[in-house]
Amino acid sequence: MKIYQDKKGRYVLDGYDKTGKRHRRIVAMNESAAKKELAKCMDEFYKAKNDPRLMQESQLFKDMAPLFIKHHIELRPSKQTYMAMFEKILDHFANYTLKEITPLEVQSFYNQKALETSYANADRYFGIISKFFNCLNDWDKYSGPNPCRKVKKQRDAEPFEAHPINEQEIQKLLPFISDEVRPCVTIGFYTGLRRQELLGLRWENIDFTHRTIYIPKTKTERPRTLGLTADIAQILQGLNPQKSGLVFEKVTKDKLKYQLNHASEKAGIGHIRPHDMRHSFAVNFLNRGGTLEHLQRLLGHSKITTTQRYLRFKTGEIASKMMVMDGMIPLSIV
């Protein structure tokens, strides 16, 4: 930062502001006044350089991440999936300063995730980034704007739809599943286990005496216990039960996906994904008289509203409820 005289004898201040942008401006007509203005500007510049707000903005994303993990993610009841997504965000923004993470940068990341997966999944990443900046604001660690506020979210052209299949369709599907994978698929339809839970099922968590199946590691990180029905027990007994180890050790997620794709095409019942076994269990459970409250516990949903979405697939749900009106008016007087 310096002063100089131009051709007209005016004193010009030439320097950089706190943002690093260069400025030239006329400040005085005599040297004494120019020097006073220079001293004033230098003082303001160094004060600004030491402003805590500017220091916060220069922090790297990766340096603030441990704070967010410790005081937000670690306190969540379900942190496994959340942490996995945050790690991908961290990989992308690690060496960005907080100031460099602009709405454009977040929008670009959002669009990238939408192309890789779906807009619904991109929304989850977006929510984590927004929460990160909100937490830093709440903890007085960052006073700048949340870059997510100006990001435009989109919706998938074809929103995700559950594809449950009924008992008859399941019976058509199973013969086309290989002998190695069929028991796994059958247990999937009988229990509604998520793919990770199903493939991670272990013999030591199956109690044939008390007829229970214990699921220690779940998406919500809340262990749950399922009943071991006679049909499920018979299937498992046919697999030569062990004291410990994976029940379906030879079934990989790729093998399971391929078998369902192949079998659903052969059976002519539409494309079936591994998660559709869970949807099918839910709907068939309700159609066979199971209650919504019990279904919520069996599926491990933390909110009943998540479970209620299966009601729209239940056969004759609205019509069956009307039967309670029978007998209200004696037909003899009609």
C-alpha positions as CSV (number, residue, x, y, z in Angstrom):
1,M,0.0,0.0,0.0
2,K,1.5,3.4,-1.1
3,I,0.8,6.9,-2.2
4,Y,2.0,8.8,-5.2
5,Q,1.4,12.0,-7.1
6,D,-0.2,11.9,-10.5
7,K,0.5,14.3,-13.4
8,K,-2.0,16.8,-12.0
9,G,-0.3,16.9,-8.6
10,R,-3.0,14.9,-6.8
11,Y,-2.0,12.3,-4.3
12,V,-3.3,8.8,-5.1
13,L,-3.6,5.8,-2.7
14,D,-2.6,2.5,-4.4
15,G,-3.2,-0.7,-2.4
16,Y,-5.3,-3.8,-1.7
17,D,-8.5,-4.0,0.5
18,K,-9.2,-6.8,3.0
19,T,-10.6,-9.0,0.2
20,G,-7.4,-8.8,-1.7
21,K,-8.8,-6.5,-4.5
22,R,-6.6,-3.7,-5.7
23,H,-7.8,-0.1,-5.6
24,R,-6.5,3.3,-6.7
25,R,-8.2,6.4,-5.5
26,I,-7.4,10.1,-5.1
27,V,-7.1,10.9,-1.3
28,A,-5.6,14.4,-1.0
29,M,-4.1,17.5,-2.7
30,N,-1.1,17.7,-0.3
31,E,1.5,15.3,1.0
32,S,0.6,15.7,4.7
33,A,-3.1,14.9,4.3
34,A,-2.2,12.0,2.0
35,K,0.2,10.5,4.6
36,K,-2.6,10.7,7.2
37,E,-5.0,8.9,4.9
38,L,-2.4,6.2,4.2
39,A,-1.8,5.6,7.9
40,K,-5.6,5.4,8.4
41,C,-6.0,2.9,5.6
42,M,-3.1,0.8,6.8
43,D,-4.6,0.6,10.3
44,E,-8.0,-0.4,8.9
45,F,-6.3,-3.0,6.7
46,Y,-4.4,-4.7,9.5
47,K,-7.4,-4.7,11.8
48,A,-9.5,-6.3,9.0
49,K,-6.8,-8.9,8.5
50,N,-7.1,-9.9,12.1
51,D,-10.9,-9.9,12.1
52,P,-12.1,-13.3,13.5
53,R,-14.7,-13.4,10.8
54,L,-12.1,-13.3,8.0
55,M,-10.0,-15.9,9.9
56,Q,-13.1,-18.2,10.0
57,E,-13.7,-17.8,6.3
58,S,-10.1,-18.9,5.6
59,Q,-10.5,-22.1,7.5
60,L,-10.3,-25.2,5.4
61,F,-13.4,-27.5,5.2
62,K,-11.3,-30.5,6.3
63,D,-10.2,-28.6,9.4
64,M,-13.7,-27.9,10.5
65,A,-15.0,-31.4,9.7
66,P,-13.9,-33.1,13.0
67,L,-15.9,-30.5,14.9
68,F,-19.0,-31.4,12.9
69,I,-18.4,-35.1,13.3
70,K,-17.9,-34.9,17.1
71,H,-20.8,-32.6,17.9
72,H,-23.4,-33.5,15.3
73,I,-22.8,-36.8,13.5
74,E,-21.7,-38.8,16.6
75,L,-24.8,-37.7,18.5
76,R,-27.3,-38.8,15.8
77,P,-29.3,-42.0,16.6
78,S,-28.5,-43.2,13.0
79,K,-25.0,-42.2,12.0
80,Q,-23.7,-45.0,9.8
81,T,-25.2,-43.9,6.4
82,Y,-25.0,-40.2,7.4
83,M,-21.2,-40.5,8.1
84,A,-20.6,-42.4,4.8
85,M,-22.3,-39.5,2.9
86,F,-20.4,-36.9,4.8
87,E,-17.1,-38.6,4.0
88,K,-17.9,-38.2,0.3
89,I,-18.6,-34.5,0.8
90,L,-15.3,-34.2,2.7
91,D,-13.4,-35.9,-0.1
92,H,-14.8,-33.3,-2.5
93,F,-14.5,-30.1,-0.4
94,A,-11.5,-31.0,1.8
95,N,-9.1,-28.3,0.6
96,Y,-11.7,-25.6,0.0
97,T,-11.7,-22.7,2.4
98,L,-15.2,-22.0,3.8
99,K,-15.3,-18.8,1.8
100,E,-14.6,-20.7,-1.4
101,I,-17.6,-23.0,-1.0
102,T,-20.0,-20.8,-3.0
103,P,-23.6,-21.5,-4.1
104,L,-22.1,-22.4,-7.5
105,E,-19.7,-24.9,-6.0
106,V,-22.5,-26.6,-4.0
107,Q,-24.9,-26.5,-7.0
108,S,-22.2,-28.3,-9.1
109,F,-21.7,-31.0,-6.4
110,Y,-25.5,-31.4,-6.1
111,N,-25.9,-31.8,-9.9
112,Q,-23.0,-34.3,-10.0
113,K,-24.6,-36.5,-7.3
114,A,-28.0,-36.3,-9.0
115,L,-26.4,-37.6,-12.3
116,E,-24.6,-40.4,-10.5
117,T,-27.6,-41.5,-8.5
118,S,-30.9,-39.5,-8.2
119,Y,-32.2,-36.1,-7.2
120,A,-33.6,-37.7,-4.0
121,N,-30.1,-38.9,-3.1
122,A,-28.6,-35.5,-4.1
123,D,-31.1,-33.9,-1.7
124,R,-29.6,-35.9,1.2
125,Y,-26.1,-34.7,0.4
126,F,-27.4,-31.1,0.1
127,G,-29.1,-31.4,3.5
128,I,-25.8,-32.5,5.1
129,I,-23.8,-29.6,3.6
130,S,-26.5,-27.1,4.7
131,K,-26.5,-28.6,8.2
132,F,-22.7,-28.3,8.3
133,F,-22.8,-24.6,7.8
134,N,-25.8,-24.1,10.1
135,C,-23.9,-25.8,12.9
136,L,-20.8,-23.8,12.4
137,N,-23.0,-20.6,12.5
138,D,-24.7,-21.9,15.7
139,W,-21.3,-22.6,17.3
140,D,-19.9,-19.2,16.4
141,K,-17.3,-20.8,14.2
142,Y,-18.4,-19.2,11.0
143,S,-20.4,-16.0,10.4
144,G,-20.7,-16.1,6.6
145,P,-23.8,-17.0,4.6
146,N,-24.9,-20.6,4.1
147,P,-24.0,-21.3,0.5
148,C,-26.9,-23.8,0.2
149,R,-29.5,-21.0,0.4
150,K,-29.2,-20.1,-3.2
151,V,-28.9,-23.7,-4.6
152,K,-31.9,-24.9,-6.7
153,K,-33.0,-28.4,-6.0
154,Q,-34.7,-30.5,-8.7
155,R,-36.9,-33.6,-8.8
156,D,-36.5,-36.8,-10.7
157,A,-38.5,-37.0,-13.9
158,E,-39.6,-40.4,-12.8
159,P,-39.9,-40.5,-9.0
160,F,-39.0,-43.7,-7.2
161,E,-41.8,-46.2,-6.8
162,A,-41.9,-49.2,-4.6
163,H,-42.7,-52.4,-6.6
164,P,-44.1,-55.0,-4.2
165,I,-45.3,-58.3,-5.6
166,N,-48.0,-60.5,-4.2
167,E,-47.9,-64.1,-3.0
168,Q,-48.7,-65.6,-6.4
169,E,-46.0,-63.5,-8.2
170,I,-43.5,-64.6,-5.6
171,Q,-44.3,-68.2,-6.3
172,K,-43.9,-67.6,-10.0
173,L,-40.5,-65.9,-9.4
174,L,-38.8,-68.4,-7.1
175,P,-38.4,-71.3,-9.5
176,F,-36.2,-69.1,-11.7
177,I,-33.8,-68.3,-8.9
178,S,-30.7,-70.5,-8.7
179,D,-30.6,-73.2,-5.9
180,E,-27.7,-71.3,-4.2
181,V,-29.6,-68.0,-4.0
182,R,-33.2,-69.2,-3.6
183,P,-33.1,-69.6,0.2
184,C,-31.7,-66.1,0.6
185,V,-34.5,-64.6,-1.6
186,T,-37.2,-66.6,0.2
187,I,-36.0,-65.4,3.6
188,G,-36.0,-61.9,2.2
189,F,-39.7,-62.2,1.2
190,Y,-40.5,-63.7,4.6
191,T,-38.7,-61.2,6.8
192,G,-38.5,-57.8,5.0
193,L,-34.8,-57.5,5.9
194,R,-32.8,-54.9,4.1
195,R,-30.2,-56.3,1.7
196,Q,-27.3,-55.5,4.0
197,E,-29.1,-57.1,6.9
198,L,-30.1,-60.1,4.9
199,L,-26.6,-60.8,3.5
200,G,-25.1,-60.0,6.9
201,L,-27.4,-62.5,8.7
202,R,-25.3,-64.7,11.1
203,W,-25.9,-68.1,12.6
204,E,-25.0,-66.9,16.1
205,N,-27.9,-64.5,16.0
206,I,-30.5,-67.1,15.2
207,D,-32.0,-68.8,18.2
208,F,-33.9,-71.9,17.2
209,T,-34.9,-72.6,20.8
210,H,-36.5,-69.3,21.5
211,R,-37.5,-68.9,17.8
212,T,-36.0,-65.5,17.2
213,I,-33.7,-63.7,14.7
214,Y,-31.6,-60.9,16.2
215,I,-30.5,-58.1,13.9
216,P,-27.7,-56.2,15.7
217,K,-26.6,-53.8,12.9
218,T,-29.3,-51.9,11.2
219,K,-29.6,-48.7,9.1
220,T,-31.0,-46.8,12.1
221,E,-28.4,-48.4,14.4
222,R,-31.3,-49.7,16.6
223,P,-31.1,-53.5,17.0
224,R,-34.3,-55.4,16.5
225,T,-35.6,-58.9,16.9
226,L,-37.8,-60.8,14.5
227,G,-39.8,-64.0,15.0
228,L,-38.5,-67.3,13.7
229,T,-41.6,-68.7,12.0
230,A,-42.0,-72.4,11.2
231,D,-41.4,-71.8,7.5
232,I,-38.3,-69.7,8.1
233,A,-36.9,-72.3,10.6
234,Q,-37.4,-75.1,8.0
235,I,-35.6,-73.1,5.3
236,L,-32.7,-72.4,7.7
237,Q,-32.5,-75.9,9.0
238,G,-32.0,-77.0,5.4
239,L,-28.9,-74.9,5.1
240,N,-26.9,-76.9,7.7
241,P,-26.9,-74.5,10.7
242,Q,-23.5,-73.6,12.1
243,K,-22.4,-72.2,15.5
244,S,-21.3,-69.0,13.9
245,G,-20.6,-67.3,10.5
246,L,-22.6,-65.9,7.7
247,V,-25.8,-67.7,6.8
248,F,-25.6,-66.8,3.1
249,E,-21.8,-66.6,2.8
250,K,-21.8,-67.5,-0.9
251,V,-24.4,-64.9,-1.9
252,T,-23.0,-61.5,-2.9
253,K,-25.0,-58.3,-3.5
254,D,-24.2,-58.5,-7.2
255,K,-25.2,-62.2,-7.4
256,L,-28.5,-61.4,-5.6
257,K,-29.2,-58.5,-8.0
258,Y,-28.5,-60.5,-11.1
259,Q,-30.7,-63.4,-9.9
260,L,-33.6,-61.2,-9.2
261,N,-33.2,-59.4,-12.6
262,H,-33.0,-62.7,-14.5
263,A,-35.8,-64.4,-12.6
264,S,-38.3,-61.5,-12.8
265,E,-37.8,-61.3,-16.5
266,K,-38.3,-65.0,-17.0
267,A,-41.4,-64.9,-14.7
268,G,-42.8,-61.9,-16.6
269,I,-43.6,-59.9,-13.4
270,G,-41.7,-56.7,-14.0
271,H,-38.3,-55.7,-12.8
272,I,-37.5,-56.7,-9.2
273,R,-34.7,-55.2,-7.1
274,P,-33.4,-56.6,-3.8
275,H,-35.2,-53.8,-1.9
276,D,-38.5,-54.9,-3.5
277,M,-38.4,-58.1,-1.3
278,R,-38.8,-55.7,1.7
279,H,-41.6,-53.8,0.1
280,S,-43.3,-57.1,-0.8
281,F,-43.0,-58.4,2.8
282,A,-44.6,-55.2,4.1
283,V,-47.6,-55.3,1.8
284,N,-48.2,-59.1,2.1
285,F,-47.9,-58.8,5.9
286,L,-50.7,-56.1,5.9
287,N,-52.8,-58.1,3.5
288,R,-52.6,-61.2,5.7
289,G,-54.0,-59.2,8.7
290,G,-50.8,-57.8,10.3
291,T,-51.1,-54.4,12.0
292,L,-49.3,-51.3,11.0
293,E,-47.8,-50.9,14.5
294,H,-46.3,-54.4,14.3
295,L,-45.0,-53.8,10.8
296,Q,-43.3,-50.6,11.9
297,R,-41.3,-52.6,14.5
298,L,-40.5,-55.5,12.2
299,L,-39.2,-53.2,9.5
300,G,-37.3,-51.1,12.1
301,H,-38.8,-47.8,11.0
302,S,-38.3,-44.9,13.5
303,K,-41.5,-43.1,12.3
304,I,-44.9,-44.6,11.6
305,T,-45.3,-42.3,8.7
306,T,-42.6,-44.2,6.8
307,T,-44.6,-47.4,7.4
308,Q,-47.9,-45.9,6.4
309,R,-46.8,-45.6,2.7
310,Y,-47.5,-49.3,2.3
311,L,-51.2,-48.9,3.1
312,R,-51.8,-47.6,-0.4
313,F,-50.7,-51.0,-1.8
314,K,-52.9,-53.0,0.6
315,T,-55.7,-54.9,-1.2
316,G,-59.2,-53.5,-0.5
317,E,-57.9,-51.3,2.3
318,I,-60.6,-48.6,2.0
319,A,-63.4,-51.0,1.1
320,S,-62.7,-53.4,4.0
321,K,-62.9,-50.5,6.5
322,M,-66.4,-49.7,5.4
323,M,-67.6,-53.1,6.6
324,V,-67.8,-51.7,10.2
325,M,-70.9,-49.8,9.0
326,D,-72.9,-53.0,8.4
327,G,-75.9,-53.2,10.7
328,M,-76.1,-49.5,11.5
329,I,-79.6,-49.3,9.9
330,P,-82.1,-52.2,10.0
331,L,-82.7,-53.1,6.4
332,S,-86.3,-53.9,7.2
333,I,-87.1,-50.2,7.4
334,V,-85.3,-49.2,4.2
